[in-house]
Amino acid sequence: MADKAPGSGSNFSRRGFLKAGAAAAGVAGFPYIARAQGAKIKVGLMLPYTGAYAPLGIAIENGFRLALQEAGGKFAGRELEFIKVDDESEPPKATDNINRLVTRDKVDMVLGTVHSGVAAGMLRVTRESGTLHIIPNAGFAPAAGPLCAPNVFRTSFSNWQSGYAMGEVMAKRSNVKNVVTLAWRYAAGEESVKGFKDAFLKAQGKSVVKELWIPFPNVEFQALLTEIASIKPDAVYSFFAGGGAVKYIKDYNQSGLMKSVPLMGAGFLTDGVLEAMGGAAEGMETALHYGDGLETPKNKAFRLAYAKTFKLQPDVYAVAGYDSGALFAAGLTAVKGDMGAKAAMIKAMEKAKIDSPRGPMTLSRAHNPIHDHYLRKVVGNENRVMGIASKALGDDPAMVAACKMPA
């Protein structure tokens, strides 16, 4: 489950944050460090560099560095100094790691992270210190709800969004009336299923006949697949990722269900793991804010530049890192590189219109992305974009209402 909203009753405000940026002394224990305009801006990269999520952390950093490279190696004429911390995807270590960056290294901005539990721990510190914080992956709902803050921005997604987009697609299909959901029982799975239900159940005559859950990170699916076969729904909606998704889809395919009960889900079900599935996901449909072969000039240029620079193919994580760089650059450009001009910088970031490889991206009042979600179909080793599943999709209204962003 997601962490309970830490500090949701805090007196932290936009005014306090801006005052901290303008004055020599800010929030208690976290003084604002005035730096010469020509000094390097310190960027703390708190990302996973070891363990299962290491490829995601590397892709995010690569994307951010590509944005910097395309800007000529500087944002608004300012050079950046990177200070890296491996968060190891370990929530218990989050507080010590983020405090190291904020209090010891006195970074101007933090980019992180992938794991939602780690990101929640980071927010306990960055919300109180006022340190600019860009989240390039963690999709947990409270970041754009009770944990929203003027200095916190997310450039990736919320877990609710791709579920909602797929729910819209399935709601429009006359041959899909009764659905079973199956997901890991943890925050990301629960939020994804909620998004799906919020959209799917709006349509008349639609029902979720049963919600099936499996503890995270358990991958023993056979009993659940047998139950699905006995229910005989029109389709199944699922949320899994990484190795768990590979095992699930292989098991689903081997059970014979793929021929009679279509399996659909959030894009993370098939993103980055198609080669490992060995064709088991062929023909599957998912929804996500990015996909292979997205035919836009920006995406083509991005993919070419990324492959040339890093000798790797970019993915949705690299896109989020790249857009984090673009968002940071938009804020710095508006204040001509003056990190002390907090009010103007935040205002510029809030109003930024990012020309992203994913398509146009703006930010909500809660600083969560508003962006198109695509319907993708597995063709070979591609999540091929088939069309738009949901246009300019914002965040869960329940979370938006819970965001008490100060004026």
N, C-alpha and C positions, 0 to 999 in steps of 0.2 A: 504494500500500500504506500501511497505517497506520504511524505512527512506531513504532520499537522502544521498548518500555516504558522511558522515561527515569526514572532514579531508583528502579527497582523494587527495588534492593538497598539503598535508603536506610534509615538508622536513624530516620527520621521516625516518630513514634508519636503515638497519641492523647494519651498522658501529656505528651509534649513540646509538643504543640499547646495543650493545656489550660494547661500551665504558662506558655506564652508569653502566653496571654490573661490570666492572673491576675497576672503579674509585670510589672515596669516594663520589663524587657529580655527579648526572646524569642530566636528563632532568629537566629544570627549574621547581621548585615546587615539584619535586618527587625525592629526593635524594636517592641514593642507600644505603641501610643500611647493613653494613658489620656485619655479625654475626659469632661468634665462630663456628668452624666446629662441635663441639659437641652440639650446641644449637639446639632446635627443629625447624624444618622448618614450617613456618606458611602458612597454606592453607586456603584461604577464600572460603567458600561454599555460593555462592549467588544463591539461588534456591528458587522455590516456596514451602513454607511449610504450607500455608493456601490457601483456595480457590479451584477452580476446578482442578488446575494443581498440587495440593499438592501431590497426589500419585506418580506423575512423579518425583518430586523433591526428595521424599523419596527413590524411586527406584534407582535414579542416585547416591545418597549418599551411599545407601546400596552397590551398585555395586563397587563403589570406595573403600569403607571400606573392602569389601571382597578381593579385589586385595591386599590391604595392609595386611590383615590377612594372606593371603596365602604366603606373602613375609616374614612372621615371625614378623609382627608388625612394621617393619621398611623398608624403601626404601634406599638401598645403605648404610645401617648402621645408617641412620638418623631417629629419631622419628619425627612424625608430630603432630602439634598442629592445631586443627580445630577451625575456627572462622566462625560462621554461621550467615547469614543475610537472612531474609525472603524477597524476592523481590516482593511478593504478585502479581506477573504478572502485575505490574503497570508500564508502560514505564515512566510516569512523575516522578516516584521516583527513577529511575535507576541511575541517576547521583549522587544524594546524597548517595545512598546505596553503589555504587562502590567506591566513594571517601572516605567513611568511612573505607572501607577495605584497600584501597591503602595508604591514607594519615594518618589516625589515627592509624589503626592496623598494617600498614606496612607489609602486607602479602607478601610472596615470590611467591605465585601462586594463581590464582583465577580459580575456577571451576564454570561455569555458562553460559547460563541458558537455560530455556525451551522456554519462550516467545521471539519471534524474535524482537519485539519492545524493550524489555528490553535489549536483547543482543546488539542491535545496540547502545543503550545508554551506555552500559558498554564499548563498543569498543572505544567510543570517549575518554575515560580516559585511558584504558589499552594500546591503540596504542601510545598515547603520553607519558605515563609514562614508557613504556617498561616492565611493569609487565607481567610475563608469564600468559597467559590466555588460558584455554582449554574450548571449547564450547562442552557440552555433549548432546545437543539436537537441539537448534534453527537452522532450516534448511534454513534460508533466504539467497538468492543468493549473496548479496554483501560481505558477510563474506569471501567468497573465490573469490571475484572479486575486486572491487575498495577499499574494506575495508581490504584486506589481509595485513598482516604484519608479520615480522619475529617471533614475540613473540606470535602470535595467531594461535592456532591449533583447528581443529574440529574433534571429534571422532564419530560423529553420521551420518550425511547424508546431502545432499542438497535436497530441495524440488523437484528440477528438476529430480533427479536420479530415483526415483520410477516411476514417470510418463514416463520417457524414457524407462525404462525396460518393463512396461506394453505395451507401444507403439510397442516395438519390438515383443512382443508375438502376439499382435493382427494383426500386419502387415503380419505375416506368415500364418494367417488363411484365406483360400480361401473363406470361407463363411462370412467374415467380410470385407466389402468394404466401406460402408457408416456409419459414426459414428456421434453421437451427444455427445458433452461434456457438463457437468453440474457441477458447483463448486461454492463455496463461492467466492465472488469478494473481495479478499484481497491478499496480497503478496503470501502466501503459495498456495492458490488455483490457482492463475495466473501462478506461476512458475511450479506447477505440470502439469497443462494443456499444458504449453509450452513444457515441457519435452515429454509429450505424443505425441504432434503434430510433434515435431522434429524427432521422430522415426517413427511414423505411416505413415506420409506423404512421407517418403523416398521411400516407396514401390509403384510400379506402380499400377494405378487403385484405389488407396485409397483416400478417401476424408472425411473431417469433414464438414458435411452438415450444421451444426449450432452449435455455441457456446452459451450455455445458462448460465446465471449468476444469483446469488441471493446474496443480500448484507449480509455481515458477521455481526452478527451471526444469521440472520433470518432463520427460519425453516418452513416457510409456502410454501410447495412444490407443492400443488395440481395443480395450474395453469400451472406450468412447466411440470408436468407429463402428463397433458392433451395435451400439445403441443408436447411432445415426442410421444405420442400415435398417433397424427395426422401425424407426419413426417414419422413414421415407419422405423427408422434406423435399421441397422443390429445389433448394439450394442450401449451401452452408456458407456462413461468413466467419472468417477466422483472423486472428492476429497472433502471429509468431514472427520470430526474426532469427537471423544467423543460423547456427547449427541446429537449433530446435526446429526452425522452419524446414530445413533440408530433411530432417528425420520425419517430420509430420507429413510433408507432401509425398515423400517416397512411400510412407505407410498408407496414406490415403489412396495413392495410385495402385499399390499392390493389393489393396483390399477389394478393388474392382468398383469402388464407389464413384470414381472419376467419370465413368461412362454413364451413370444413372443420376448422380446428384452433383451438379456443378459446384466446384469449390472456388469461392471468390474471397477477396480480403483487402486489407490495407496493403499498400505497396511494399512495405518492409517484408512481407511474406516471401517475395521473390527477388528483392533488390540485393544485388551483390552475391547471390548464392546459386545462380542458375547453372553454372558449370558443374557445381558439386551435386546438383540434382540429376544430372545425366538424362535429361529429357522428360523426367517425371512430371514437370509442370507445364508441358507443352499445351498451348491453348488457354491456359488459365488467365483470368482477368483480375486486375487489381487497380486501385486508385492511389495516386500520389501526386505531389506537386512538381515532379520531374520525371523524365522518362528518356529512354534511348531514342536517338534519331529525331529529337524535337527540332523541327525545321524552321529555325529562326536565325537570322544573321548573327545575333549575339551568341547563341548557343554554339553555332558552328565555329565562330572565332574563338570562343572560350575553349572548346574541346581541342581544337588544333593547338592553341597556345599551351594548354596544360600538358598535352601529350609531348609536345616538343621540349618543354621545360623539364618535366619530371620523368619522361619515358614511361608514363603510366596513362591509363584511360581514366578520366574523371568520373565521379559518381555524385550522388545526391549530397554526400558529406562535403566533398570538395566545393560544390556549389554554395553551400551554406558558409564555408570559410571565405570564399570569394566575395559573397554578398556582405559578410561582416566587414571585410576591408572596405567595400564600397560605401557602407553606411558610416563607418568611422571617418572615412575621407570626406563624406558629405558634411558631417559636423565640423571637422577641422577646417575645411575650405570656407565655410560660412563665417568662421571667426578668425580667418587668416592665420591659422596655426596656433592661436592663443588658447591653450587648455584651461586657462583661468577664467575665460569667458563662458562660464557654465550655462547661464540662462540661454544665451544665443545658440550655443552648441546643441543643447538638448532640443530646442525649438526646431533647429534645422534638421536634426535627425528624425524628429517626429514627423516632419513634413516631407521627408525625402521620398523621391520616387525612383526606386532602384531599377535600372535596366539590367535585369538578371538573366542568366542563362535559362532559368525556369520560366521566364516571361515577366511581365510587369509585376512589381511588388511594392506595396505601400505598407504602412503600419497602422494598427488600430489604436484607439485611445489607451489600451493596455500595453502597447508596444509589441503586439504580436503580429506576424505577417498576415496580410490580406493578399491572396494570390490564387491563381487558377489551379485546379486539380485536374489531372488527366486520367482518362481511362486508358489503361495499358493492357496489352495482350502479349503473352509469352510466345515468341516466335524464335525457335532455336535458343540462343543465349542472349536474346534481347528482350527487354520489357518495352515493346514497341508501342509508341503513342498512337492511339486510334481516334482520339478526339478529346474534347473537354468534358469532364464529368461534372464539374461544378465551377462556375465562373466567379472569380473574385471572392473566394470563400473566406469569411472571417472566422472568428472563434466561437466557442460554445457560449451562448447567451447567458447561461448560468454563471460562468466564470467572469464574463464581462461585467455582469452586475456586481460581482464580488470584488472587483477592482476598485478600490477607493483612492484613485489617483488624485492627489491634492492639486488644487487650482494654483 
